[in-house]
Amino acid sequence: MNKSENINYELEKNAEVISQLDDFVTETVKSTLMDPDDCWQPTDFLPDMTQPDALDQVKLLRERAAEIPDTIITSLVGNMITEEALPSYQTYFNMLVGINEEGSLTSDKGWVKWTKAWTAEENRHGDLLNKYLYLSGRADMRKVEQTIHRLIYNGFDPRSEKDPYQAIIYTSFQERATKISHVNTGKLADKAGDLVLGKICKQIAGDEARHEKAYKSFMTEIFDIDPNGAMLAFEKMMRKQIVMPAVLMGEGGSNPSIFDQFSAITQKVGIYTGWDYARIIDHLVKLWKVETVTGLNDVAAKAQEYLAGLSARYMRLADRMKTPDEISLAWIKQ
Protein backbone atom coordinates (compact mmCIF):
# COMPACT_ATOMS: atom_id res chain seq x y z
CA MET A 1 0.00 0.00 0.00
CA ASN A 2 1.51 3.33 -0.98
CA LYS A 3 1.45 6.44 1.14
CA SER A 4 -1.48 8.13 -0.62
CA GLU A 5 -3.65 5.02 -0.21
CA ASN A 6 -2.77 4.90 3.49
CA ILE A 7 -3.77 8.56 3.95
CA ASN A 8 -7.07 7.94 2.17
CA TYR A 9 -7.77 4.94 4.38
CA GLU A 10 -7.02 6.94 7.51
CA LEU A 11 -9.31 9.77 6.41
CA GLU A 12 -12.10 7.32 5.58
CA LYS A 13 -11.86 5.83 9.06
CA ASN A 14 -11.78 9.28 10.67
CA ALA A 15 -14.81 10.40 8.66
CA GLU A 16 -16.72 7.34 9.85
CA VAL A 17 -15.96 8.19 13.49
CA ILE A 18 -16.97 11.80 12.87
CA SER A 19 -20.33 10.64 11.49
CA GLN A 20 -20.92 8.67 14.71
CA LEU A 21 -20.66 11.92 16.66
CA ASP A 22 -23.39 13.74 14.72
CA ASP A 23 -26.08 13.33 17.40
CA PHE A 24 -23.59 14.36 20.11
CA VAL A 25 -22.75 17.50 18.13
CA THR A 26 -26.45 18.30 17.63
CA GLU A 27 -26.94 18.19 21.40
CA THR A 28 -23.87 20.37 21.89
CA VAL A 29 -25.35 23.01 19.59
CA LYS A 30 -28.47 23.04 21.77
CA SER A 31 -26.62 23.03 25.11
CA THR A 32 -23.62 25.25 24.35
CA LEU A 33 -24.55 27.75 21.65
CA MET A 34 -27.12 30.52 21.97
CA ASP A 35 -30.33 31.32 20.14
CA PRO A 36 -29.81 34.55 18.14
CA ASP A 37 -32.70 36.20 20.01
CA ASP A 38 -31.07 35.48 23.38
CA CYS A 39 -27.46 36.39 22.55
CA TRP A 40 -25.70 39.59 23.44
CA GLN A 41 -25.15 41.77 20.38
CA PRO A 42 -22.50 44.42 19.59
CA THR A 43 -24.91 47.33 20.13
CA ASP A 44 -25.30 46.26 23.80
CA PHE A 45 -21.79 47.66 24.41
CA LEU A 46 -21.70 50.66 22.10
CA PRO A 47 -23.19 54.16 22.07
CA ASP A 48 -26.87 54.07 21.13
CA MET A 49 -26.95 56.17 17.98
CA THR A 50 -30.77 56.46 18.17
CA GLN A 51 -30.59 58.51 21.36
CA PRO A 52 -30.39 62.32 21.58
CA ASP A 53 -27.16 62.08 23.60
CA ALA A 54 -25.48 59.69 21.11
CA LEU A 55 -22.63 62.07 20.34
CA ASP A 56 -22.00 62.58 24.05
CA GLN A 57 -21.74 58.80 24.42
CA VAL A 58 -19.25 58.67 21.56
CA LYS A 59 -17.25 61.48 23.18
CA LEU A 60 -17.01 59.50 26.42
CA LEU A 61 -15.87 56.41 24.50
CA ARG A 62 -13.17 58.45 22.77
CA GLU A 63 -12.01 59.97 26.07
CA ARG A 64 -11.62 56.50 27.61
CA ALA A 65 -9.91 55.11 24.52
CA ALA A 66 -7.45 58.03 24.41
CA GLU A 67 -5.72 56.67 27.53
CA ILE A 68 -5.03 53.21 26.09
CA PRO A 69 -1.39 52.62 25.04
CA ASP A 70 -0.71 52.23 21.32
CA THR A 71 0.56 48.68 21.87
CA ILE A 72 -2.80 47.62 23.31
CA ILE A 73 -4.71 49.26 20.45
CA THR A 74 -2.49 47.41 17.95
CA SER A 75 -3.11 44.11 19.74
CA LEU A 76 -6.83 44.82 19.80
CA VAL A 77 -6.81 45.47 16.06
CA GLY A 78 -4.96 42.20 15.44
CA ASN A 79 -7.49 40.30 17.56
CA MET A 80 -10.33 41.96 15.66
CA ILE A 81 -8.88 41.18 12.23
CA THR A 82 -8.58 37.53 13.23
CA GLU A 83 -12.26 37.51 14.15
CA GLU A 84 -13.28 39.28 10.93
CA ALA A 85 -11.94 36.46 8.72
CA LEU A 86 -14.90 34.24 9.56
CA PRO A 87 -15.97 33.51 5.97
CA SER A 88 -12.73 31.55 5.62
CA TYR A 89 -13.31 29.58 8.83
CA GLN A 90 -16.81 28.35 7.98
CA THR A 91 -15.71 27.42 4.46
CA TYR A 92 -12.69 25.55 5.84
CA PHE A 93 -14.71 23.53 8.36
CA ASN A 94 -17.30 22.50 5.79
CA MET A 95 -14.53 21.20 3.50
CA LEU A 96 -13.27 18.68 6.06
CA VAL A 97 -13.80 14.99 5.31
CA GLY A 98 -16.98 13.73 6.96
CA ILE A 99 -18.32 17.11 8.08
CA ASN A 100 -20.59 18.15 5.22
CA GLU A 101 -20.73 15.35 2.66
CA GLU A 102 -23.99 16.72 1.25
CA GLY A 103 -22.34 20.01 0.41
CA SER A 104 -25.39 21.85 1.76
CA LEU A 105 -25.27 24.72 4.22
CA THR A 106 -28.98 24.20 4.99
CA SER A 107 -28.45 20.57 6.04
CA ASP A 108 -29.90 19.39 9.36
CA LYS A 109 -26.76 17.37 10.01
CA GLY A 110 -25.28 18.10 13.45
CA TRP A 111 -21.86 19.10 12.17
CA VAL A 112 -23.35 21.52 9.64
CA LYS A 113 -25.57 23.05 12.33
CA TRP A 114 -22.47 23.45 14.46
CA THR A 115 -20.41 25.23 11.80
CA LYS A 116 -23.22 27.70 11.14
CA ALA A 117 -24.14 28.39 14.77
CA TRP A 118 -20.50 28.59 15.90
CA THR A 119 -19.44 31.05 13.22
CA ALA A 120 -22.64 33.07 13.72
CA GLU A 121 -21.65 33.60 17.35
CA GLU A 122 -18.06 34.38 16.40
CA ASN A 123 -19.22 36.93 13.83
CA ARG A 124 -20.36 39.30 16.58
CA HIS A 125 -16.81 39.57 17.94
CA GLY A 126 -15.33 41.24 14.88
CA ASP A 127 -18.41 43.44 14.47
CA LEU A 128 -18.15 44.75 18.03
CA LEU A 129 -14.40 45.37 18.05
CA ASN A 130 -14.54 46.94 14.59
CA LYS A 131 -17.22 49.43 15.62
CA TYR A 132 -15.44 50.20 18.89
CA LEU A 133 -12.19 50.94 17.07
CA TYR A 134 -13.96 53.04 14.44
CA LEU A 135 -15.64 55.20 17.08
CA SER A 136 -12.49 55.45 19.20
CA GLY A 137 -10.52 57.27 16.50
CA ARG A 138 -7.38 55.44 17.62
CA ALA A 139 -6.84 53.27 14.54
CA ASP A 140 -6.24 54.00 10.88
CA MET A 141 -9.39 52.19 9.82
CA ARG A 142 -8.56 52.20 6.12
CA LYS A 143 -5.35 50.28 6.83
CA VAL A 144 -7.32 47.98 9.13
CA GLU A 145 -9.93 47.37 6.44
CA GLN A 146 -7.24 46.65 3.87
CA THR A 147 -5.73 44.05 6.21
CA ILE A 148 -9.11 42.36 6.76
CA HIS A 149 -9.66 42.34 3.00
CA ARG A 150 -6.18 40.91 2.45
CA LEU A 151 -6.65 38.15 5.05
CA ILE A 152 -9.97 36.96 3.60
CA TYR A 153 -8.50 37.33 0.10
CA ASN A 154 -5.55 35.09 1.03
CA GLY A 155 -7.63 32.45 2.81
CA PHE A 156 -6.84 30.22 5.73
CA ASP A 157 -4.76 27.04 5.99
CA PRO A 158 -4.23 25.47 9.42
CA ARG A 159 -2.44 22.57 7.66
CA SER A 160 -4.88 19.95 8.93
CA GLU A 161 -4.90 18.04 5.60
CA LYS A 162 -8.73 17.85 5.43
CA ASP A 163 -8.55 15.59 8.50
CA PRO A 164 -11.42 16.34 10.93
CA TYR A 165 -9.40 14.99 13.86
CA GLN A 166 -6.54 17.42 13.25
CA ALA A 167 -9.01 20.24 12.65
CA ILE A 168 -10.75 19.65 15.98
CA ILE A 169 -7.40 19.58 17.76
CA TYR A 170 -6.56 22.85 16.01
CA THR A 171 -9.81 24.52 17.08
CA SER A 172 -9.51 23.19 20.65
CA PHE A 173 -6.10 24.85 20.82
CA GLN A 174 -7.04 27.98 18.92
CA GLU A 175 -10.23 28.76 20.85
CA ARG A 176 -8.25 28.56 24.09
CA ALA A 177 -5.50 30.76 22.65
CA THR A 178 -8.05 33.33 21.49
CA LYS A 179 -9.73 33.29 24.89
CA ILE A 180 -6.40 33.97 26.60
CA SER A 181 -5.64 36.81 24.19
CA HIS A 182 -9.00 38.52 24.77
CA VAL A 183 -8.83 38.04 28.57
CA ASN A 184 -5.37 39.61 28.75
CA THR A 185 -6.34 42.47 26.43
CA GLY A 186 -9.33 43.14 28.69
CA LYS A 187 -7.12 43.25 31.78
CA LEU A 188 -4.84 45.80 30.13
CA ALA A 189 -7.85 47.87 29.01
CA ASP A 190 -9.09 47.92 32.61
CA LYS A 191 -5.64 49.00 33.78
CA ALA A 192 -5.70 51.84 31.24
CA GLY A 193 -9.06 53.00 32.61
CA ASP A 194 -11.41 51.80 29.85
CA LEU A 195 -13.67 49.50 31.84
CA VAL A 196 -16.16 49.24 28.98
CA LEU A 197 -13.50 47.85 26.64
CA GLY A 198 -12.42 45.54 29.44
CA LYS A 199 -15.99 44.25 29.68
CA ILE A 200 -16.16 43.83 25.88
CA CYS A 201 -13.00 41.73 25.83
CA LYS A 202 -14.20 39.57 28.72
CA GLN A 203 -17.58 39.02 27.04
CA ILE A 204 -15.86 37.85 23.87
CA ALA A 205 -13.53 35.65 25.90
CA GLY A 206 -16.60 34.05 27.51
CA ASP A 207 -17.85 33.02 24.07
CA GLU A 208 -14.45 31.60 23.21
CA ALA A 209 -14.47 29.61 26.45
CA ARG A 210 -17.80 27.98 25.54
CA HIS A 211 -16.55 27.16 22.06
CA GLU A 212 -13.29 25.80 23.45
CA LYS A 213 -15.20 23.53 25.83
CA ALA A 214 -17.29 22.16 22.95
CA TYR A 215 -14.33 21.41 20.69
CA LYS A 216 -12.46 19.74 23.54
CA SER A 217 -15.52 17.59 24.24
CA PHE A 218 -15.63 16.53 20.57
CA MET A 219 -12.01 15.44 20.81
CA THR A 220 -12.61 13.63 24.10
CA GLU A 221 -15.25 11.53 22.33
CA ILE A 222 -12.80 10.80 19.50
CA PHE A 223 -10.13 9.68 21.99
CA ASP A 224 -12.69 7.30 23.53
CA ILE A 225 -13.74 5.80 20.18
CA ASP A 226 -10.40 5.82 18.32
CA PRO A 227 -7.46 6.39 20.70
CA ASN A 228 -4.84 5.41 18.11
CA GLY A 229 -6.18 7.79 15.48
CA ALA A 230 -6.69 10.59 18.00
CA MET A 231 -3.13 10.24 19.32
CA LEU A 232 -1.64 10.28 15.83
CA ALA A 233 -3.68 13.33 14.81
CA PHE A 234 -2.64 15.20 17.97
CA GLU A 235 1.01 14.42 17.28
CA LYS A 236 0.73 15.48 13.61
CA MET A 237 -0.85 18.81 14.51
CA MET A 238 1.72 19.53 17.21
CA ARG A 239 4.70 18.64 15.02
CA LYS A 240 3.47 21.13 12.41
CA GLN A 241 2.86 23.68 15.19
CA ILE A 242 -0.33 25.67 15.50
CA VAL A 243 -0.35 28.58 13.08
CA MET A 244 -2.57 31.48 14.06
CA PRO A 245 -5.64 32.07 11.85
CA ALA A 246 -4.43 35.55 10.89
CA VAL A 247 -0.97 34.46 9.76
CA LEU A 248 -1.62 35.43 6.10
CA MET A 249 -2.92 38.93 6.88
CA GLY A 250 0.04 40.61 5.18
CA GLU A 251 0.86 38.09 2.45
CA GLY A 252 1.08 39.85 -0.93
CA GLY A 253 0.45 43.29 0.55
CA SER A 254 2.54 46.40 1.08
CA ASN A 255 3.54 45.24 4.58
CA PRO A 256 4.09 41.46 4.42
CA SER A 257 5.57 41.38 7.95
CA ILE A 258 2.48 42.88 9.61
CA PHE A 259 1.54 39.60 11.33
CA ASP A 260 5.05 39.33 12.79
CA GLN A 261 4.71 42.89 14.12
CA PHE A 262 1.38 42.02 15.74
CA SER A 263 2.84 38.84 17.27
CA ALA A 264 5.86 40.71 18.65
CA ILE A 265 3.58 43.17 20.42
CA THR A 266 1.37 40.48 21.97
CA GLN A 267 4.54 38.77 23.22
CA LYS A 268 6.03 41.99 24.61
CA VAL A 269 2.95 43.21 26.49
CA GLY A 270 1.93 39.72 27.68
CA ILE A 271 -1.30 39.30 25.71
CA TYR A 272 -0.25 36.00 24.10
CA THR A 273 3.21 34.56 24.70
CA GLY A 274 5.36 31.50 24.17
CA TRP A 275 4.51 30.45 27.72
CA ASP A 276 0.83 30.54 26.83
CA TYR A 277 1.50 28.22 23.88
CA ALA A 278 3.30 25.75 26.15
CA ARG A 279 0.58 25.90 28.81
CA ILE A 280 -2.15 25.18 26.24
CA ILE A 281 -0.31 22.04 25.13
CA ASP A 282 0.04 20.97 28.77
CA HIS A 283 -3.67 21.60 29.37
CA LEU A 284 -4.79 19.51 26.38
CA VAL A 285 -2.39 16.66 27.18
CA LYS A 286 -3.79 16.47 30.69
CA LEU A 287 -7.43 16.95 29.64
CA TRP A 288 -7.32 14.08 27.14
CA LYS A 289 -5.25 11.96 29.58
CA VAL A 290 -2.68 11.43 26.85
CA GLU A 291 -0.04 9.93 29.14
CA THR A 292 -2.33 7.22 30.55
CA VAL A 293 -4.05 5.99 27.37
CA THR A 294 -3.47 2.23 27.05
CA GLY A 295 -3.77 -0.35 24.29
CA LEU A 296 -2.07 1.80 21.66
CA ASN A 297 -0.33 0.41 18.61
CA ASP A 298 3.41 1.01 18.20
CA VAL A 299 3.08 4.17 16.09
CA ALA A 300 0.52 5.74 18.42
CA ALA A 301 2.65 4.80 21.45
CA LYS A 302 5.56 6.75 19.95
CA ALA A 303 3.21 9.69 19.37
CA GLN A 304 2.12 9.43 23.02
CA GLU A 305 5.75 9.60 24.17
CA TYR A 306 6.38 12.67 22.02
CA LEU A 307 3.27 14.47 23.30
CA ALA A 308 4.01 13.67 26.95
CA GLY A 309 7.20 15.75 26.92
CA LEU A 310 6.12 18.45 24.51
CA SER A 311 4.86 21.17 26.86
CA ALA A 312 8.09 21.06 28.89
CA ARG A 313 10.07 21.46 25.66
CA TYR A 314 8.07 24.52 24.65
CA MET A 315 8.32 25.97 28.14
CA ARG A 316 12.11 25.80 27.89
CA LEU A 317 11.94 27.52 24.51
CA ALA A 318 9.71 30.23 25.97
CA ASP A 319 12.17 30.78 28.82
CA ARG A 320 14.92 31.43 26.26
CA MET A 321 12.79 33.60 24.01
CA LYS A 322 13.90 37.22 24.00
CA THR A 323 11.29 39.94 24.27
CA PRO A 324 11.80 42.31 21.34
CA ASP A 325 13.36 45.63 22.37
CA GLU A 326 11.81 47.55 19.53
CA ILE A 327 8.39 46.88 18.06
CA SER A 328 6.70 48.32 15.01
CA LEU A 329 3.18 49.59 15.51
CA ALA A 330 0.70 48.78 12.79
CA TRP A 331 -2.73 50.29 12.14
CA ILE A 332 -2.25 53.23 14.55
CA LYS A 333 -3.70 56.57 13.47
CA GLN A 334 -0.82 59.04 13.15
HELIX and SHEET records of a PDB file:
HELIX    1   1 LYS A    3  GLN A   20  1                                  18    
HELIX    2   2 ASP A   22  THR A   32  1                                  11    
HELIX    3   3 PRO A   42  PHE A   45  5                                   4    
HELIX    4   4 ALA A   54  ALA A   65  1                                  12    
HELIX    5   5 ASP A   70  GLU A   84  1                                  15    
HELIX    6   6 LEU A   86  ASN A   94  1                                   9    
HELIX    7   7 GLY A  110  SER A  136  1                                  27    
HELIX    8   8 MET A  141  ASN A  154  1                                  14    
HELIX    9   9 PRO A  164  LYS A  191  1                                  28    
HELIX   10  10 LEU A  195  ILE A  225  1                                  31    
HELIX   11  11 PRO A  227  LYS A  240  1                                  14    
HELIX   12  12 ILE A  258  VAL A  269  1                                  12    
HELIX   13  13 GLY A  274  LEU A  287  1                                  14    
HELIX   14  14 VAL A  290  THR A  292  5                                   3    
HELIX   15  15 ASP A  298  ALA A  308  1                                  11    
HELIX   16  16 LEU A  310  ARG A  320  1                                  11    
END                                                                             
